Amino acid sequence: EKSEAANKYQNQKTNGVGGRKYDSKLEADYASQLEARRLAKEISDWKPQVCLHLYVNGEKICSYFMDFVVTHNDGVLELVEVKGFPTPEWKKKWNLTKALLPMGEINGVPKDSRLTLVKKGTKNGFYSEPQLLNYR
């Protein structure tokens, strides 16, 4: 369960798709966009607030609730984080995810999955920043 500490960043819990409460209006708007894409058959499916357990050398470091996991029509997963304001704790979890994903080190998430950061900013309200994670 997430704490109400998010309110210090001026986020307001917002009702969205299917009556679900989202942590911010930006998240709720993005969920609506994902549902429209699913109905248009541009994507296969999407899920909100998917918990990733992040381990290093067999030791659990933290849990990270990814805002959305999108399944594309070709079966590729996309992990999507919607951020209005980056906190120091979030940056650590994001960087750990970026390091572990291409090595196949996140249980249940294929290493060829995409990682995308969505921010406020364009005429449509979103700016997507896909992360290139093909490290060798």
C-alpha positions as CSV (number, residue, x, y, z in Angstrom):
1,E,0.0,0.0,0.0
2,K,1.4,3.4,-0.9
3,S,1.5,6.1,1.7
4,E,-0.3,9.5,1.4
5,A,3.1,11.2,1.4
6,A,2.7,11.8,-2.3
7,N,0.4,14.7,-1.4
8,K,3.4,16.9,-0.6
9,Y,4.1,16.9,-4.3
10,Q,0.6,18.4,-5.0
11,N,-0.7,15.2,-6.5
12,Q,-4.3,14.5,-6.2
13,K,-5.8,10.9,-6.2
14,T,-7.9,10.8,-9.3
15,N,-10.6,8.4,-10.5
16,G,-9.9,6.9,-13.9
17,V,-10.6,4.0,-16.1
18,G,-12.9,1.4,-14.5
19,G,-13.3,3.6,-11.4
20,R,-9.8,2.9,-10.3
21,K,-8.0,5.6,-8.2
22,Y,-4.7,6.8,-9.6
23,D,-1.9,8.6,-7.8
24,S,-2.2,11.7,-10.0
25,K,-4.3,13.2,-12.8
26,L,-1.4,12.6,-15.2
27,E,-1.5,8.8,-14.4
28,A,-5.3,8.7,-14.8
29,D,-5.0,10.5,-18.1
30,Y,-2.3,8.1,-19.3
31,A,-4.5,5.1,-18.2
32,S,-7.3,6.5,-20.3
33,Q,-4.9,6.7,-23.3
34,L,-3.8,3.1,-22.8
35,E,-7.4,1.9,-22.6
36,A,-8.2,3.7,-25.8
37,R,-5.2,2.1,-27.5
38,R,-6.3,-1.3,-26.2
39,L,-9.8,-0.8,-27.6
40,A,-8.4,0.3,-30.9
41,K,-6.3,-2.9,-30.9
42,E,-3.0,-0.9,-31.0
43,I,-1.9,-2.8,-27.9
44,S,-2.9,-6.2,-26.5
45,D,-3.3,-5.3,-22.8
46,W,-2.1,-3.1,-19.9
47,K,-2.0,-3.4,-16.2
48,P,-1.6,-0.6,-13.6
49,Q,0.6,-0.7,-10.5
50,V,2.6,-3.9,-11.1
51,C,5.0,-4.8,-8.3
52,L,8.6,-5.6,-9.3
53,H,10.8,-7.2,-6.7
54,L,14.4,-6.0,-7.3
55,Y,17.2,-8.3,-6.2
56,V,20.9,-7.9,-6.4
57,N,23.1,-11.1,-5.9
58,G,20.1,-12.9,-4.5
59,E,19.3,-10.2,-1.9
60,K,16.0,-8.2,-2.2
61,I,16.9,-4.5,-2.3
62,C,13.3,-3.1,-2.7
63,S,9.9,-3.4,-4.3
64,Y,9.0,-1.0,-7.1
65,F,5.5,-0.4,-8.2
66,M,5.7,0.3,-11.9
67,D,2.8,2.6,-12.9
68,F,1.9,0.5,-16.0
69,V,3.0,-2.7,-17.7
70,V,1.8,-2.7,-21.4
71,T,1.7,-5.8,-23.5
72,H,2.2,-4.9,-27.2
73,N,0.6,-6.9,-29.9
74,D,3.9,-8.7,-30.7
75,G,4.1,-9.9,-27.0
76,V,6.8,-7.4,-26.0
77,L,6.3,-5.9,-22.5
78,E,6.8,-2.2,-21.9
79,L,7.3,-1.0,-18.3
80,V,6.0,2.6,-18.1
81,E,6.6,5.1,-15.3
82,V,4.5,8.3,-15.3
83,K,6.3,11.1,-13.4
84,G,5.3,14.6,-12.7
85,F,8.1,15.1,-10.2
86,P,11.1,12.8,-9.7
87,T,11.9,12.0,-6.1
88,P,15.3,10.8,-4.9
89,E,13.8,7.4,-3.8
90,W,12.2,7.0,-7.2
91,K,15.5,7.8,-9.0
92,K,17.3,5.1,-7.2
93,K,14.6,2.5,-8.0
94,W,14.5,3.6,-11.6
95,N,18.2,3.4,-12.0
96,L,18.3,-0.1,-10.4
97,T,15.5,-1.2,-12.8
98,K,17.5,0.2,-15.7
99,A,20.6,-1.8,-14.6
100,L,18.8,-5.1,-13.9
101,L,16.4,-5.3,-16.8
102,P,18.8,-5.9,-19.8
103,M,20.5,-8.6,-17.8
104,G,17.2,-10.5,-17.3
105,E,17.5,-9.9,-13.5
106,I,13.9,-8.9,-12.8
107,N,11.8,-12.0,-12.0
108,G,8.9,-12.4,-14.5
109,V,10.1,-9.6,-16.8
110,P,11.9,-10.6,-20.0
111,K,15.2,-8.8,-20.7
112,D,13.9,-7.6,-24.1
113,S,11.2,-5.5,-22.3
114,R,11.0,-1.8,-23.0
115,L,11.4,0.8,-20.2
116,T,9.6,4.1,-20.8
117,L,9.5,7.3,-18.7
118,V,6.4,9.5,-19.4
119,K,6.5,13.1,-18.3
120,K,4.2,16.1,-18.5
121,G,5.0,18.3,-21.5
122,T,3.6,18.1,-25.0
123,K,0.4,19.4,-26.6
124,N,-1.2,16.0,-25.7
125,G,0.1,16.3,-22.1
126,F,2.7,13.6,-22.4
127,Y,6.4,13.3,-23.3
128,S,7.6,9.7,-23.6
129,E,11.3,9.0,-23.1
130,P,12.1,5.4,-24.1
131,Q,15.2,4.0,-22.4
132,L,17.7,2.2,-24.6
133,L,18.8,-0.7,-22.5
134,N,20.9,-2.9,-24.8
135,Y,24.0,-3.0,-22.6
136,R,26.7,-5.5,-23.3
